[in-house]
Amino acid sequence: MKPELCHEIMACLPMGRTLFHYGKDHYAFHLLRHVAAQGTTVAALRKSAFSPLLEKPAVRAWMAGIGSGQIRAADIPESAWMPGSEAYRLSLGIWGRDPARWKSYQVSRRGVSLVLHLNHNNTQYQRLKRALPKDGSDPFLAYGHPEAGGGFPTIAWARMDIDLGRREALIEEMQTDRIRDMTAAVKRARKAKPGSEIEFYSITLNRDALLDYWEKEMQRHVAIWEEAMLTATLDFLHREIGVRRVFYHTHEGGAALKHIRRKLPPRSLYTTVPRKFCFQLTDEVPGMVESCSSWHSRPSRIRREIKFHLLET
């Protein structure tokens, strides 16, 4: 997408201080709210692509108290009011400083990506600072990937390409640099003696403070970051942008379109995760991609092999 569109979206939305609440399996309620926007029934849902959501224990418990086959969006609970939810901070950014070098930034068409960051809130950040050196050096900052900055460390991020005219979006990538790197540092810390210091990316960390932070704060995000990041992305696209058709790369198709030649991203992010969110595999190509000359310059054999996941609500 063009940088101008990214700036326009960022200028129109109050994303700088937006809080987002999420807990395990809450994505099911988010999807059901959109499916039920015009009203629906349990019977209709059971016949739809969203039927797996009804088998989630939390959803089944909620449905047991409805007392009717009718479901309205207003009846479905939101994460902010559900027990066990975490409070994150959301922010927007741009990935790809030079649109002419779009291939090196792993975007699917010429331009840049709009980035949604899932960040620590203030309470989480205060605990993190106890594990860092006095000068605030943070070895878990991902300098080669999108980071929010501004004092609220990014836990995960998602890159998007948006076509407002078609009301379509393509999720290019989701990733967590912080959890990956911190997991490696914690493994090193557990092998060190209590009261000692460890080196990670040339930064000295207090071993005990790092483990305390991991066990009391960071570890609980490991199991939900994928769900939280994709739910936040869909909520942003649906509620703030008005997108109704969301495409998501497949593992092989994404690697081909984003010119990834070496180390491929985790396969589960492009298989297990979209299936969990009821995306359907499709031969349809996003209009924003199909209309680009870079798409038509590819051999027809390659174009036929590329598939996408698609979510329509």
N, C-alpha and C positions, 0 to 999 in steps of 0.2 A: 504494500500500500504506500501511498505517497506520504512523505513527512508532514505535508501541510494538513492532511486529514488527521493524522495522529495529534498534531498540535491543536486542531479544532476540537477534537473529542476531549482532550485533556483540559482545554480551557472552559468547556461547557459543564464539566462534571466536578463535583466537590469530592474527589477521590483522595485528596491529601490527608484527610483525617477520618476516613471512613472505617468504622469498626465492623468486623465480620465475625459472627459466632458460628462455631461448628463443633459437632460431636460425632462419634462413630455412627455410621449409617444414616446420618441426617440427609444425605444426598437424595435418598428415596422420597422424603417429604418435599424437598425442593422440586423434584421432577413431577411429583403428583400434583403440586399446586399449579404448575403450568398446564399439565394435561387437563386439569379440572377447571381451567379458567372460565369456560362457558358452561360448566356443570357436566357431570358424568355419573355413571353408576358403577357399582362394584362388578356387575356382570359384564359391562362394556370393557372395563379395565382388564378383566381376566381373559378377554379375547384379543387384547391388544399386545403390542410389542413391549408394553410396560408391565405386563403381568408378573414378572419376577420380583418387582418391587413389593408386591403384596405378601410375599413370603418372608420378608424381613421381620424378625421378632418384634421390633419396635412398632412397625406398621401394623402387624397383626394385633398387637395389644391395643393400639389406637382404634383400629377398625371394630374391635369387639365392643367398644363403648359408643359407637356411632348410633346404633339402633335403627338404621335405615339403609337402604341400598343406594340412596342418593349421596353424592359427594360434591361439595362445593369447595372452591379454593379457600374461601374464608374459614372453612371448618378445619383445615389442615394446619397443624402446629408449625411454628417457626423455631429455628435453632436457638434464637436469643432467649426463648422461654422454656427450653427443654433442659433437663438435668444433664450434667456431664459435658456441657459445651465449653469450648475454649474461645477466648476473645483474641482475634488477630487484627492487625492494622493493614488496610489495603492502600496501595499507591499505584500510580501509572507511570510508565516511562517509555522510551523509544530505544529500539535495538537496531543498529546499523547506521553508523555516522555518515557513511558515504554510500548513497544508493547505487552508485555506479559499480561498487564492489559487492553487490548483493549476493553473489554466489559464495563468497568467503564468509558471509554472515549466516549462511544456511537458511535462506528464505526461499520460498517456492517460485516467486516471480520477482521481477525487478522492483526494488523499493526497499522498505524497512518494515519492521514489526512493531506493533503496539504491545507493550509488556504490562501484565498485571502482576504485582508483587504481593506475596503473602508474608507479612512481616510480624516480628515480635511486637507486642504492646509494651507500654512503659514499664509495667511490673516485671515482665520477663527480662527486659533489657537491664534493669537495675541488678538483677541477680547475675546476669552474664558478666557484668563489669568486674565482679569480684574474682572471676577466673582469668582476667586479662592483666597484662603488665600495667604499671601506673601510667604509662604514656598512652594507654588505650589501644595499643596495637592489637589488631584482630586478625589472626591467621586464617580465619574461616571466611573472610571476605572473598568473593569470587571475582577477581579483577577482570578475567576474560569472559565473563558472562553478565547478564543483566543483574544489577544490584540497585536497591532503592536508595541507599545512602540516607543521610539526614539523621543518623543516630538510632534508627530502628532496623536492626539487622534482618535481612531477607531470609526467611526459612525456605521458601520455594517461589517459583515464578512460572508464568505461562506466556508464550509468545503467540500473537494473533494477527491474522490478516482479515480485514473487514471490508465488505462491499455494501455500503449503505443503500445503494439503488436497488440491489437484488435482495436486501435484508438477509444476507448470507455472511458467514464467517468461517474461517479455516483456522483451527488450532494447530499451530506449527509444531509446538514443543512444550513439554512440561519438564521441570527438573528441580532437584534440590541439591545444591552444592554444599550447603551448610551441614545438613544431616550426614551426607556422605563423608565429608572431611572430618567432622567431629567424631563420627564412629571410628575412624582410623586413629584419631588422637586418643580417644578413650581406651582403645585396645593397648596402645603404647603406655598410657598412664597406669593401667591395671597391672602391668608388668614391673612398674617402678616401685620403689619403696615409699611408704607413707611419709609425708613431710618433705619429699624431694621435689625437684623441678624437672620438667621435660621440655625438649625442643620440638617445635612443630612449625615447618616452613620458616625456620631461622628465628622464631619468636619463642621466648622463654615463658612457660606457663606454670602456674602453681598446680602441682599434681592433685592435691586434695580438693582445691577449689573447683577444678575442672570436673572431677568426678561428682562432687556435690551438685554442681550445676546440671550435669547430665542426668543424674538420677532424680533430682527434684523438679527439673523443668523440661529439659529437652527430650528425654526419652519417651515421654508420652505422646510427642508429636510424630514419632516414627511411624506408628501404625495408622495414622489418619492423614498424613500430609497429602497423599495422592487424592483422596476423596475431597479434602478441604480445598485444595488448589483447583480441581476441576469444577467443584460446586461453585466456588467463588467466581470462576471464569464464566460459567453458564449463567449465573445470576446477573453478572455484569452485562453480558451480551443480551440476555432476555429483557431484563428490567430497565437498564440504562440506555441501551442502544436500540432495542426493538428488533433484534435479530430473531428469526424464527427457524432458520435452517443452519445448523452448525455441522461443519465437516471436521473430520479429525483424521490425520494421516494413519495409514497402516505402516507396519514396520518396514517392509520392503519398499513400498511406494514412497514413503517419506524420505528414505535414504536416497532414492533415485532423484526425486524432485529437489531435495535440499543439497545435492552434490556432496553427500557424505561418502568418502572413499575409504576411510580407515576404520577407527573404532566406532562401531554402531552403538546407539543408545540402548538402554535396557528394553528388551522385547516386551515385557509385561506392560509397560506404559502405552504400548500401541496395540495390545491384544486384550489382556485381562481387564484393564481399566475401562476402555470404551465399552466392552461387553457388559460390564457391571452397571454402567450408566445407560444401558439400553440403546446404544448406538447400533445401527444396522449396516452391515457391509453392503457397498453399492459400487456399481460400475460408473455411476454418474460422476462427472468431473465438476468441481466448483466453477461457476461461470466466470469468476474473476481469474481463474487459472486457464480455463479453456480459451478465453479471449486473448491471451497473451501470445506474442510471436514466439517466445521461448518454448511454449508448449508445442506448437506446431512444427518447430524445428527439430523436435525429437523424432526418431524413427517410429513409424506406425506400430511396429511390433512392441516397442517399449510402452507406447501410450496405451495399447490394449491391455497390457499386464498390470498397469497401475490402478489400484482400487483405493477407495476411501471408506471411512466410517461416516455415517450420517445420522443426526438426531433431529427430528422434526417434532415440534410441539405446537 
